[in-house]
């Protein structure tokens, strides 16, 4: 992606070792129950339990040496089990106070997640010539004794919301959520007793929204919300991280240009603090950034132009940067976030004749230049990707072929925030799906 006096390397060059592996197993079970007491009152209860197990040996690329061809590499093992439980209960009711209609929502969220044991160890891999890689060389430093980590987080959220229909063309939403959590981490080097650290916190997060329709085809809206979320990650000294907090304003307008075509224009201002990101000194750990702010405009449209011909599109302008921090420069743009992004997707389904039920789709996706890391030391170039689809519907049968990156362009999709961890986009990919609805 960047110029190198030694020349260009293939986009599919692999800097890992052939014996690296990552065995990943995941399972979940859930239920969703809903009971309708009457036309005005209902109760919903949902539960999900998820489990995962990982056993891996992986590599981590550091920097190129001064010759611009020799890559410094680490490697590490990870072995852990992880679980999470989530229980949600909502009571929804409709009441009236005179001529004003209310839709009430009362809810409780109860969550538990953790790692019973997390084991890891680190070593230094052999240097690699990225222009003439020779794999399988002995490591410079074998895997160390390693360390162990155990983590448990419990959280409870209680929320109340009232959607008020003040008039046929005026709706008001008022709500609030109270969250509290406790978090305990235990860590130790292999063979040593655990050291435990704990923390807890709570916060109240309000939510306010309004929708006004001066005429039936136009809806004006505005909203204000706050958020509070516990952070999960590992610091170099095994400290716990403060919860992430957020605040967002948004105003917008939705216009129904016809019975089958509508468009939405929105302006937003989002501020987040205590956001986790990779540790610049060791990406196997995390650090907190001080404060990030994103401001932007989003324009979306969707609808049916002619019978069977649908179009979907959008444009997003995003100004995302660091506003407060002790590690990164204030004013630096957030990585992997384009200022400009445009999408356009259209489909046509034949309505009659021998091709009835058959359809085609074509999409264009433009992503502008993005910063590659929080230091803003390098940029990912912009790209224009073309996707397509073929589909067929007949009764309860649905069949579809999706083509991603139709013209097989080379592009860079995102980055993990480091110059050695840029992720290229996939080459032409074909995916088939078939289903029967009953």
Secondary structure, DSSP 8 states (H G I E B T S, - for coil): ----TT----TT---S-TT-EEEEEEEEEEEEEEEE-SSSEEEEEEEEEEEEEEEEEEEEEEEE-TTSSEEEEEEEEEEEEEEEEEEEEEEEEEEEETTEEEEEEEEEEEEEEEEEEEEEEEEE---EESSS-------SB-----EEEEEEEEEEEEEEEEEEEEETTEEEEEEEEEEEEEEEEEEEETTS--EEEEEEEEEEEEEEEEEEEEETTEEEEEEEEEEEE------TT------EEEEEEEEEEEEEEETTEEEEEEEEEEEEEEEEEEETTEEEEEEEEEEEEEEEEEEEEEEEEETTEEEEEEEEEEEEEEEE-SSS-TT-B-BT--SEEEEEEEEEE--SGGGTTEEEEEEEEEE--EESSTT---EE--EEEEEEEEEEEETTEEEEEEEESTT----EEEESSSTT-EEE---SEEEEEEEE--
